[in-house]
């Protein structure tokens, strides 16, 4: 075919060698681009795989970390230094008395109000007693009448005695005059006693303090009707120095508390202050309804910092028993008795049965079951079992106490 025919049919002549070299170079470049793209894709895929593997490992590590059971542990300590028993109590005035009226009437005036400090004999209030005043006036008049009757009987008896000497009257008439004189004397004595009684009753219109103290209550005001038979207290007077504290000691500690024993009293509102008192007396018997013994603590209150009626804590020192003391938060109660959860050297839980002694509130005596060097788990879960793996951390409070004790021992050894 001719060249023109080839062109019409789309058949071109072969390129020269230069054109062929160009095409080969373009093919190489295309291959290189494909290889680079494949390498980039492979790197991205590898990065994705590595990232996923790393994330999976982190997730697994986090899951393992969260699966760990973290517990706070503490150590037992010896009770060789003794222990204190903290019991609640209520402050009371050493003497606390309602002040009532002995005579009836109306309150004329009051001189002392709540919070007033009074001395023995100070006037607290006055009553207006019109009925008593009238009765006293009548009694005075009756006494005067009895005096007149006695004088008349006396003079009559004297005349009859003179007439009897002259035998002008009979002995019987003289005896009658003597009897009349004796009766007049008795009537006069009765009238004088009645006057004295009413004067004393009238004196009760002045309400005075029977002892020194503080007025803690005033129940009346001017014009109130006062009836001595109603049992209504006009004032309440309390002696605040010293104070009394009545405490109920459980039966298990009753034999350890003796009269004269020193105690420490604290009040939550008075932080940092401790008040020393002593056991004044004990009941000497156990109340069967509460299984406790009541004791009375005498507490000085010279600055009146403590107020009657306040709630306080009384700390009674007890003799050391030599047993171990553990936190009450370490105990577990199950069917087979009291248990504690300990942590061994491999950080595994070991449940130990213990025999509990006296309960001091925050701490408890352990008589058997512990050697003293165990790590005790605080607030153990009921799901804990022997062999459980845990991650223990020493409780800060207990650790601080332990470090302080160690420092003290070092100082003693150095000295």
Secondary structure, 3 states (H helix, E strand, C coil): CCHHHHHHCCCCCCCCHHHHHHHHHHHHHHHHHHHHHHHHHHHHHHHHHHHHHHHHHHHHHHHHHHHCEEEEEEECEECCCCEEEEEEEEEEEEEEEEECCCCCEEEEEECCCCCCEECCCCEEEEEECHHHHHHHHHHHHHHHHHHHHHHHHHHHHHHHHHHHHCCCCCHHHHHHHHHHHHHHHHHHHHHHHHHHHHHHHHHCCEEECCCCEEEEEECCCCCCEECHHHCCCCEEEEEEEEEEEEEEEEHHHHHHCCCCCEEEEECCCCCCCCEEEEEEEECCCCECCCCEEEEEEEECCCCCCCCCCCEEEEEEEECCCCCEEEEHHHEEEECCEEEEEEECCCCEEEEEECEEEEECCCEEEEEECCCCCCEEECCCCCCCCCCCEEEEEECHHHHHHHHHHHHHHHHHHHC
